[in-house]
Amino acid sequence: MEKYLISLDLDGTLLYDWETITKPTLNYLLNLKKDGHKLVIATGRPFRSSERFHKLLELDTPILNYNGGLVTSKMDPDFKEYSLTVKKEYVIDIFENTKEYIKNAFAEVKDDIYLLHDTEEIRPLIHFFNGARLFVGDFRDTLDKDTNGSIILAKEGQGKYIEDYVAKHYKGKVLSRNWGSDYDFIIELFTPETNKGCGLKYVADYLGFKQENVIAFGDGHNDIEMIEYAGLGISMKNGHEQLKEVADIILDQTNKEDGVINFLKKHLK
């Protein structure tokens, strides 16, 4: 039987909700590993909030965090860490020159968090647990390293001014992504090279999988490059419209209907 590398986004794809893998999904994927297939997690989350799913699935493969901006493997001492960062000077400049439009913001260096204002509202977003260190204050005073990821919470209706500043002053150096929909006030900063597709290729090459033997599942705009790279790129039914445009297959089930494993059961027989 052909062996596959199966890449799984978390939120909106593998997980039923913010913190749950359903029992049927977990049991099926554990059995799939016994058949010789490899699973890899590819998420926009930091390591600290995705590690428990890596452990739950009993994985020994690398994990893609920050949408491919950081790829690590605690289980394999021979694996060379893959890390893409935005220069701290760029981040500080963007914050300083758009501060009138910013409600709050934080930057992340691996699992360290640099937070502008510590409020009750921001806590669910920063994932402050699992050994993370928190530094609070003006970024000119606290941010001392280049960042794997940065998040800006814009004031209502002000996000476009931040995006415009990044596009005008940091073309080719920094990209901004508006989360859109109910989260159109959240703007993410990252390098032009940062995407799950590049991260997944790095892992596939390391593990010895050909591109045609890579299957990837996703639901968000940040999954586009990963779906394009995979030999078989699959969008969930609840996927972003732009993701569906590039997917090889669009599932007729969502993450809440065990869409991933119901497809794999048929595809892998």
MIMARFI-94042 format. One record per atom (N, C-alpha, C): residue in three letters; x, y, z. Coordinates in pm, whole numbers, padded with zeros to 5 digits, always signed. Layout:
BEGIN
ALAXYZ;...
This chain:
BEGIN
MET+00084-00119+00000;MET+00000+00000+00000;MET+00088+00125+00000;GLU+00050+00224-00081;GLU+00122+00350-00088;GLU+00117+00420+00047;LYS+00231+00476+00088;LYS+00236+00548+00215;LYS+00231+00698+00187;TYR+00154+00771+00270;TYR+00134+00912+00249;TYR+00180+00996+00369;LEU+00221+01117+00339;LEU+00240+01220+00441;LEU+00113+01303+00441;ILE+00044+01306+00554;ILE-00085+01373+00563;ILE-00072+01494+00653;SER-00092+01612+00594;SER-00076+01737+00667;SER-00212+01789+00712;LEU-00222+01824+00839;LEU-00350+01859+00899;LEU-00346+01996+00965;ASP-00426+02087+00913;ASP-00451+02211+00984;ASP-00535+02178+01108;LEU-00530+02262+01210;LEU-00605+02234+01332;LEU-00744+02299+01331;ASP-00749+02430+01354;ASP-00877+02498+01373;ASP-00958+02503+01244;GLY-01081+02454+01252;GLY-01168+02453+01135;GLY-01146+02335+01043;THR-01047+02250+01078;THR-01015+02135+00993;THR-01016+02006+01074;LEU-00914+01986+01155;LEU-00905+01865+01235;LEU-00988+01874+01363;LEU-00988+01991+01426;LEU-01054+02006+01556;LEU-01203+02032+01541;TYR-01280+01970+01630;TYR-01424+01995+01635;TYR-01452+02137+01683;ASP-01378+02178+01782;ASP-01384+02315+01832;ASP-01243+02355+01871;TRP-01232+02462+01949;TRP-01100+02517+01983;TRP-01005+02416+02044;GLU-01058+02315+02115;GLU-00969+02227+02191;GLU-01003+02078+02181;THR-01086+02038+02085;THR-01134+01900+02083;THR-01106+01828+01952;ILE-01043+01710+01962;ILE-01041+01613+01853;ILE-01144+01507+01889;THR-01237+01481+01801;THR-01340+01382+01835;THR-01278+01244+01849;LYS-01340+01160+01928;LYS-01287+01025+01953;LYS-01274+00944+01825;PRO-01375+00946+01735;PRO-01358+00871+01609;PRO-01239+00919+01527;THR-01219+01051+01523;THR-01105+01106+01449;THR-00973+01062+01511;LEU-00963+01073+01642;LEU-00840+01034+01711;LEU-00809+00887+01690;ASN-00906+00800+01709;ASN-00883+00656+01696;ASN-00844+00619+01553;TYR-00911+00680+01456;TYR-00879+00648+01317;TYR-00736+00690+01281;LEU-00698+00812+01322;LEU-00564+00860+01288;LEU-00455+00780+01358;LEU-00480+00738+01480;LEU-00382+00653+01550;LEU-00363+00521+01476;ASN-00472+00465+01424;ASN-00462+00341+01347;ASN-00395+00364+01212;LEU-00419+00481+01155;LEU-00357+00514+01026;LEU-00206+00516+01038;LYS-00156+00567+01151;LYS-00012+00569+01175;LYS+00044+00428+01181;LYS-00032+00336+01237;LYS+00014+00198+01247;LYS+00030+00134+01109;ASP-00044+00186+01012;ASP-00034+00135+00874;ASP+00085+00193+00800;GLY+00160+00284+00866;GLY+00282+00336+00805;GLY+00271+00475+00746;HIS+00153+00536+00754;HIS+00139+00673+00706;HIS+00196+00769+00811;LYS+00238+00887+00766;LYS+00292+00989+00856;LYS+00195+01107+00862;LEU+00174+01158+00982;LEU+00089+01274+01002;LEU+00173+01392+01048;VAL+00138+01509+01001;VAL+00207+01630+01044;VAL+00103+01739+01069;ILE+00120+01814+01177;ILE+00032+01925+01209;ILE+00089+02052+01148;ALA+00003+02129+01079;ALA+00042+02256+01018;ALA-00059+02362+01061;THR-00018+02453+01147;THR-00113+02545+01209;THR-00057+02687+01219;GLY-00148+02782+01231;GLY-00107+02918+01258;GLY-00077+02940+01405;ARG-00116+02845+01488;ARG-00094+02856+01632;ARG+00055+02850+01667;PRO+00091+02902+01784;PRO+00227+02879+01834;PRO+00241+02736+01883;PHE+00364+02696+01908;PHE+00390+02560+01953;PHE+00319+02531+02084;ARG+00319+02629+02175;ARG+00268+02606+02309;ARG+00120+02567+02311;SER+00043+02609+02209;SER-00099+02574+02209;SER-00133+02464+02109;SER-00033+02406+02048;SER-00057+02295+01955;SER+00015+02168+01999;GLU+00106+02180+02095;GLU+00185+02065+02138;GLU+00096+01952+02191;ARG-00012+01986+02262;ARG-00093+01880+02323;ARG-00162+01794+02217;PHE-00193+01852+02101;PHE-00252+01772+01994;PHE-00145+01682+01929;HIS-00024+01731+01923;HIS+00089+01651+01875;HIS+00109+01530+01965;LYS+00098+01551+02096;LYS+00113+01441+02192;LYS-00007+01347+02187;LEU-00127+01403+02173;LEU-00250+01324+02169;LEU-00248+01227+02051;LEU-00194+01273+01939;LEU-00185+01189+01820;LEU-00060+01101+01819;GLU+00020+01114+01926;GLU+00142+01034+01943;GLU+00237+01050+01824;LEU+00256+01175+01784;LEU+00337+01203+01666;LEU+00485+01215+01700;ASP+00569+01173+01607;ASP+00713+01192+01620;ASP+00765+01277+01503;THR+00674+01334+01427;THR+00709+01417+01311;THR+00728+01562+01353;PRO+00794+01643+01268;PRO+00805+01786+01296;PRO+00666+01850+01301;ILE+00658+01968+01359;ILE+00532+02042+01367;ILE+00552+02181+01308;LEU+00457+02225+01226;LEU+00461+02355+01162;LEU+00376+02453+01244;ASN+00441+02557+01295;ASN+00371+02662+01369;ASN+00384+02796+01297;TYR+00306+02893+01341;TYR+00307+03026+01279;TYR+00294+03017+01126;ASN+00203+02931+01081;ASN+00177+02915+00937;ASN+00303+02880+00858;GLY+00387+02797+00918;GLY+00510+02756+00850;GLY+00628+02845+00879;GLY+00609+02947+00963;GLY+00719+03036+00997;GLY+00818+02972+01093;LEU+00774+02867+01162;LEU+00862+02794+01254;LEU+00830+02646+01245;VAL+00929+02565+01210;VAL+00912+02420+01202;VAL+01016+02357+01292;THR+00970+02280+01391;THR+01060+02220+01489;THR+01025+02073+01509;SER+01118+02002+01574;SER+01092+01863+01609;SER+01167+01829+01737;LYS+01095+01828+01848;LYS+01157+01793+01975;LYS+01193+01646+01982;MET+01130+01566+01896;MET+01150+01421+01899;MET+01272+01376+01819;ASP+01324+01465+01735;ASP+01431+01426+01643;ASP+01549+01522+01656;PRO+01655+01482+01724;PRO+01771+01571+01744;PRO+01845+01604+01614;ASP+01821+01525+01508;ASP+01888+01550+01381;ASP+01815+01651+01294;PHE+01692+01684+01331;PHE+01612+01777+01251;PHE+01663+01919+01270;LYS+01689+01988+01160;LYS+01735+02126+01165;LYS+01616+02220+01164;GLU+01605+02299+01271;GLU+01493+02392+01285;GLU+01483+02486+01165;TYR+01359+02509+01121;TYR+01330+02600+01010;TYR+01257+02719+01070;SER+01318+02838+01062;SER+01260+02954+01128;SER+01271+03078+01039;LEU+01158+03143+01017;LEU+01153+03268+00942;LEU+01106+03379+01035;THR+01174+03493+01033;THR+01141+03600+01127;THR+01133+03736+01059;VAL+01051+03821+01117;VAL+01044+03961+01077;VAL+01137+04040+01168;LYS+01220+04125+01110;LYS+01315+04202+01190;LYS+01241+04286+01295;LYS+01295+04285+01416;LYS+01229+04358+01525;LYS+01217+04506+01493;GLU+01316+04560+01418;GLU+01312+04701+01383;GLU+01190+04732+01295;TYR+01156+04639+01206;TYR+01039+04658+01121;TYR+00911+04658+01205;VAL+00903+04562+01297;VAL+00784+04550+01381;VAL+00765+04675+01465;ILE+00872+04720+01528;ILE+00864+04840+01614;ILE+00824+04962+01532;ASP+00881+04975+01412;ASP+00848+05090+01327;ASP+00701+05089+01287;ILE+00650+04972+01249;ILE+00509+04962+01211;ILE+00420+05001+01327;PHE+00450+04949+01445;PHE+00371+04982+01563;PHE+00378+05132+01595;GLU+00498+05189+01590;GLU+00514+05329+01626;GLU+00441+05423+01530;ASN+00442+05387+01401;ASN+00385+05477+01301;ASN+00237+05452+01272;THR+00181+05352+01336;THR+00036+05328+01320;THR-00033+05318+01455;LYS+00033+05363+01562;LYS-00020+05343+01697;LYS-00156+05410+01719;GLU-00184+05515+01644;GLU-00313+05582+01661;GLU-00430+05494+01617;TYR-00399+05389+01537;TYR-00504+05298+01489;TYR-00507+05167+01567;ILE-00415+05151+01662;ILE-00398+05023+01731;ILE-00464+05023+01869;LYS-00541+04920+01894;LYS-00601+04901+02026;LYS-00508+04819+02116;ASN-00450+04714+02059;ASN-00354+04631+02132;ASN-00273+04553+02029;ALA-00165+04492+02074;ALA-00081+04416+01983;ALA+00012+04325+02062;PHE+00056+04218+01997;PHE+00160+04136+02059;PHE+00247+04072+01952;ALA+00371+04046+01988;ALA+00467+03980+01900;ALA+00513+03853+01969;GLU+00554+03754+01888;GLU+00596+03625+01944;GLU+00731+03583+01888;VAL+00814+03537+01977;VAL+00945+03480+01941;VAL+00947+03339+01996;LYS+00929+03241+01908;LYS+00905+03104+01950;LYS+00788+03103+02048;ASP+00810+03070+02176;ASP+00698+03069+02269;ASP+00699+03185+02368;ASP+00783+03284+02342;ASP+00782+03405+02424;ASP+00683+03506+02365;ILE+00612+03577+02454;ILE+00509+03672+02413;ILE+00547+03812+02457;TYR+00541+03907+02363;TYR+00569+04048+02392;TYR+00438+04123+02368;LEU+00377+04169+02477;LEU+00242+04222+02474;LEU+00240+04370+02507;LEU+00163+04445+02428;LEU+00154+04589+02449;LEU+00077+04621+02577;HIS-00047+04571+02588;HIS-00130+04595+02705;HIS-00189+04463+02754;ASP-00171+04434+02880;ASP-00225+04311+02936;ASP-00368+04335+02984;THR-00464+04289+02905;THR-00605+04306+02938;THR-00675+04171+02938;GLU-00789+04166+03001;GLU-00868+04043+03005;GLU-00912+04003+02864;GLU-00939+04102+02782;GLU-00986+04078+02645;GLU-00881+04006+02559;ILE-00753+04038+02582;ILE-00647+03984+02497;ILE-00605+03843+02537;ARG-00632+03802+02660;ARG-00581+03675+02712;ARG-00616+03553+02625;PRO-00740+03540+02574;PRO-00770+03422+02492;PRO-00686+03415+02364;LEU-00639+03528+02316;LEU-00562+03530+02191;LEU-00415+03496+02208;ILE-00358+03525+02326;ILE-00213+03512+02339;ILE-00168+03373+02384;HIS-00262+03287+02425;HIS-00226+03149+02462;HIS-00116+03148+02568;PHE-00139+03218+02676;PHE-00037+03231+02779;PHE-00039+03112+02874;PHE+00024+03003+02830;PHE+00034+02883+02912;PHE+00146+02795+02856;ASN+00162+02677+02914;ASN+00258+02578+02866;ASN+00400+02632+02859;GLY+00441+02705+02965;GLY+00579+02750+02973;GLY+00611+02879+02903;ALA+00511+02946+02849;ALA+00536+03072+02780;ALA+00583+03180+02877;ARG+00667+03269+02828;ARG+00709+03385+02906;ARG+00640+03509+02850;LEU+00593+03597+02938;LEU+00519+03715+02897;LEU+00594+03842+02936;PHE+00615+03930+02837;PHE+00679+04059+02860;PHE+00579+04168+02819;VAL+00545+04255+02910;VAL+00442+04356+02885;VAL+00503+04496+02882;GLY+00463+04574+02782;GLY+00510+04712+02774;GLY+00532+04757+02631;ASP+00581+04877+02616;ASP+00611+04934+02485;ASP+00715+04848+02415;PHE+00692+04820+02289;PHE+00784+04731+02215;PHE+00924+04788+02204;ARG+00937+04918+02208;ARG+01071+04978+02205;ARG+01153+04937+02327;ASP+01082+04905+02436;ASP+01150+04867+02560;ASP+01161+04716+02578;THR+01066+04641+02524;THR+01062+04497+02554;THR+01111+04408+02440;LEU+01082+04445+02317;LEU+01110+04355+02204;LEU+01258+04358+02169;ASP+01329+04249+02199;ASP+01474+04246+02179;ASP+01517+04142+02076;LYS+01420+04076+02009;LYS+01454+03973+01911;LYS+01362+03986+01790;ASP+01407+03934+01677;ASP+01322+03927+01558;ASP+01206+03829+01585;THR+01091+03855+01525;THR+00970+03782+01562;THR+00928+03677+01460;ASN+00875+03564+01512;ASN+00813+03463+01425;ASN+00674+03506+01382;GLY+00608+03584+01465;GLY+00474+03630+01431;GLY+00438+03753+01512;SER+00351+03837+01455;SER+00302+03955+01526;SER+00155+03975+01492;ILE+00078+04013+01592;ILE-00065+04034+01575;ILE-00101+04174+01623;ILE-00177+04246+01540;ILE-00226+04378+01576;ILE-00378+04373+01585;LEU-00432+04426+01695;LEU-00576+04444+01709;LEU-00605+04591+01682;ALA-00668+04615+01568;ALA-00693+04753+01527;ALA-00818+04809+01594;LYS-00822+04940+01609;LYS-00944+05004+01653;LYS-01051+04985+01545;GLU-01175+04994+01584;GLU-01285+04965+01492;GLU-01274+05050+01364;GLY-01272+04980+01249;GLY-01267+05046+01120;GLY-01134+05106+01082;GLN-01028+05079+01161;GLN-00898+05143+01137;GLN-00792+05049+01077;GLY-00826+04922+01062;GLY-00727+04824+01017;GLY-00665+04855+00883;LYS-00741+04912+00792;LYS-00691+04939+00657;LYS-00571+05033+00660;TYR-00568+05127+00754;TYR-00456+05222+00761;TYR-00327+05150+00798;ILE-00337+05048+00882;ILE-00220+04969+00919;ILE-00172+04887+00799;GLU-00266+04822+00732;GLU-00232+04743+00614;GLU-00168+04829+00506;ASP-00221+04949+00486;ASP-00166+05040+00385;ASP-00024+05083+00419;TYR+00003+05106+00547;TYR+00138+05145+00589;TYR+00237+05033+00561;VAL+00199+04910+00594;VAL+00287+04796+00569;VAL+00314+04781+00420;ALA+00209+04790+00339;ALA+00224+04774+00194;ALA+00313+04883+00133;LYS+00300+05005+00183;LYS+00375+05118+00127;LYS+00521+05117+00170;HIS+00548+05086+00296;HIS+00683+05101+00349;HIS+00763+04971+00358;TYR+00697+04857+00346;TYR+00769+04730+00365;TYR+00742+04629+00254;LYS+00721+04678+00134;LYS+00700+04591+00019;LYS+00819+04497+00002;GLY+00791+04368-00007;GLY+00897+04269-00023;GLY+00966+04230+00106;LYS+00929+04297+00217;LYS+00992+04268+00345;LYS+00893+04213+00448;VAL+00773+04270+00451;VAL+00671+04228+00546;VAL+00536+04224+00474;LEU+00458+04120+00503;LEU+00322+04111+00453;LEU+00225+04124+00570;SER+00105+04174+00541;SER+00001+04178+00643;SER-00118+04097+00594;ARG-00182+04028+00686;ARG-00300+03949+00654;ARG-00413+03989+00749;ASN-00523+04037+00693;ASN-00641+04067+00773;ASN-00721+03939+00788;TRP-00755+03902+00911;TRP-00824+03777+00936;TRP-00964+03776+00877;GLY-01021+03893+00854;GLY-01149+03903+00786;GLY-01268+03854+00867;SER-01386+03864+00805;SER-01512+03819+00864;SER-01531+03882+01002;ASP-01560+03800+01102;ASP-01582+03852+01237;ASP-01454+03902+01303;TYR-01340+03875+01239;TYR-01211+03912+01298;TYR-01137+04012+01208;ASP-01212+04098+01141;ASP-01149+04191+01047;ASP-01070+04302+01116;PHE-01069+04302+01248;PHE-00988+04399+01324;PHE-00851+04340+01359;ILE-00829+04213+01326;ILE-00702+04148+01357;ILE-00614+04143+01233;ILE-00493+04194+01247;ILE-00398+04199+01136;ILE-00270+04128+01178;GLU-00228+04036+01094;GLU-00111+03954+01122;GLU+00006+04000+01036;LEU+00125+04009+01093;LEU+00246+04047+01019;LEU+00337+03926+01005;PHE+00391+03906+00885;PHE+00479+03791+00861;PHE+00569+03818+00741;THR+00668+03733+00719;THR+00759+03751+00606;THR+00693+03703+00477;PRO+00735+03756+00361;PRO+00679+03711+00234;PRO+00704+03562+00208;GLU+00807+03507+00271;GLU+00840+03365+00251;GLU+00763+03272+00342;THR+00693+03327+00439;THR+00624+03244+00539;THR+00492+03192+00486;ASN+00484+03062+00468;ASN+00356+02997+00435;ASN+00368+02849+00464;LYS+00253+02786+00480;LYS+00252+02644+00515;LYS+00304+02556+00401;GLY+00294+02604+00278;GLY+00344+02525+00165;GLY+00494+02504+00172;CYS+00568+02612+00198;CYS+00715+02601+00209;CYS+00753+02515+00329;GLY+00682+02535+00440;GLY+00711+02455+00559;GLY+00685+02307+00537;LEU+00574+02276+00469;LEU+00540+02137+00442;LEU+00639+02073+00347;LYS+00684+02146+00247;LYS+00785+02092+00155;LYS+00913+02059+00230;TYR+00952+02147+00324;TYR+01072+02124+00404;TYR+01060+01993+00482;VAL+00943+01968+00539;VAL+00920+01846+00616;VAL+00914+01725+00523;ALA+00843+01737+00411;ALA+00830+01625+00317;ALA+00967+01583+00264;ASP+01050+01680+00229;ASP+01185+01650+00179;ASP+01267+01579+00287;TYR+01255+01627+00410;TYR+01331+01568+00520;TYR+01287+01423+00546;LEU+01157+01399+00539;LEU+01105+01265+00567;LEU+01109+01173+00445;GLY+01145+01228+00330;GLY+01160+01146+00210;GLY+01031+01117+00135;PHE+00935+01208+00143;PHE+00809+01190+00070;PHE+00810+01272-00059;LYS+00771+01209-00168;LYS+00753+01282-00293;LYS+00628+01368-00283;GLN+00627+01476-00362;GLN+00514+01568-00357;GLN+00381+01498-00386;GLU+00382+01405-00479;GLU+00258+01336-00515;GLU+00204+01247-00402;ASN+00288+01219-00304;ASN+00244+01137-00190;ASN+00216+01221-00066;VAL+00189+01350-00088;VAL+00153+01440+00020;VAL+00005+01477+00007;ILE-00071+01457+00114;ILE-00212+01496+00120;ILE-00224+01604+00226;ALA-00295+01712+00193;ALA-00310+01822+00289;ALA-00456+01864+00302;PHE-00496+01892+00426;PHE-00631+01937+00457;PHE-00625+02076+00520;GLY-00715+02166+00478;GLY-00720+02298+00537;GLY-00856+02362+00518;ASP-00873+02477+00582;ASP-01000+02549+00569;ASP-00982+02699+00550;GLY-00862+02751+00576;GLY-00844+02896+00579;GLY-00763+02951+00464;HIS-00765+03084+00454;HIS-00684+03154+00355;HIS-00536+03123+00376;ASN-00496+03102+00501;ASN-00356+03072+00532;ASN-00315+02930+00495;ASP-00409+02852+00441;ASP-00379+02716+00396;ASP-00357+02707+00246;ILE-00373+02817+00175;ILE-00370+02813+00028;ILE-00242+02752-00027;GLU-00126+02801+00017;GLU+00001+02751-00038;GLU+00023+02604-00005;MET-00021+02561+00111;MET-00009+02420+00149;MET-00096+02332+00059;ILE-00217+02375+00032;ILE-00308+02300-00055;ILE-00254+02297-00197;GLU-00193+02407-00240;GLU-00135+02411-00375;GLU-00014+02319-00386;TYR+00068+02313-00280;TYR+00188+02229-00284;TYR+00155+02080-00283;ALA+00060+02039-00204;ALA+00033+01896-00184;ALA-00007+01828-00315;GLY+00032+01701-00326;GLY-00011+01623-00441;GLY-00162+01615-00447;LEU-00225+01613-00330;LEU-00371+01616-00320;LEU-00408+01718-00212;GLY-00459+01832-00255;GLY-00495+01940-00164;GLY-00645+01945-00144;ILE-00688+01943-00019;ILE-00830+01926+00012;ILE-00881+02039+00100;SER-00991+02100+00057;SER-01057+02203+00137;SER-01176+02143+00209;MET-01196+02185+00332;MET-01315+02147+00405;MET-01438+02216+00344;LYS-01555+02164+00371;LYS-01678+02227+00323;LYS-01687+02370+00375;ASN-01639+02393+00496;ASN-01641+02524+00558;ASN-01520+02609+00520;GLY-01450+02572+00415;GLY-01329+02641+00375;GLY-01353+02780+00317;HIS-01247+02862+00323;HIS-01246+02995+00264;HIS-01266+02982+00112;GLU-01339+03075+00052;GLU-01370+03066-00091;GLU-01245+03064-00177;GLN-01141+03140-00141;GLN-01019+03141-00219;GLN-00943+03008-00206;LEU-00957+02942-00093;LEU-00896+02811-00076;LEU-00965+02709-00166;LYS-01096+02715-00172;LYS-01171+02622-00255;LYS-01134+02635-00402;GLU-01095+02754-00443;GLU-01058+02777-00584;GLU-00932+02700-00623;VAL-00841+02675-00528;VAL-00715+02608-00562;VAL-00714+02461-00519;ALA-00814+02418-00443;ALA-00816+02281-00391;ALA-00846+02180-00501;ASP-00786+02062-00489;ASP-00818+01952-00581;ASP-00955+01893-00549;ILE-00987+01892-00421;ILE-01115+01836-00375;ILE-01174+01928-00269;ILE-01306+01950-00277;ILE-01378+02022-00173;ILE-01471+01922-00105;LEU-01451+01901+00024;LEU-01531+01803+00095;LEU-01676+01852+00111;ASP-01766+01757+00122;ASP-01906+01794+00147;ASP-01939+01785+00296;GLN-01833+01781+00380;GLN-01850+01779+00524;GLN-01756+01880+00589;THR-01795+01928+00706;THR-01714+02025+00779;THR-01629+01956+00884;ASN-01553+02036+00958;ASN-01474+01983+01069;ASN-01563+01926+01179;LYS-01685+01974+01189;LYS-01777+01925+01293;LYS-01847+01795+01253;GLU-01817+01748+01132;GLU-01877+01624+01083;GLU-01771+01518+01053;ASP-01653+01533+01114;ASP-01542+01440+01093;ASP-01506+01427+00946;GLY-01508+01542+00877;GLY-01483+01542+00733;GLY-01350+01482+00693;VAL-01244+01508+00773;VAL-01110+01459+00738;VAL-01108+01307+00733;ILE-01152+01241+00840;ILE-01138+01095+00842;ILE-01240+01026+00752;ASN-01355+01086+00731;ASN-01452+01025+00641;ASN-01398+01024+00499;PHE-01323+01126+00461;PHE-01259+01126+00329;PHE-01148+01022+00324;LEU-01062+01020+00427;LEU-00948+00929+00427;LEU-00991+00782+00425;LYS-01101+00752+00492;LYS-01151+00613+00492;LYS-01183+00567+00350;LYS-01240+00655+00271;LYS-01274+00619+00133;LYS-01149+00621+00044;HIS-01067+00724+00062;HIS-00952+00741-00028;HIS-00845+00634-00007;LEU-00820+00600+00119;LEU-00716+00502+00151;LEU-00769+00360+00161;LYS-00904+00347+00158;LYS-00967+00216+00161;LYS-00916+00132+00277;
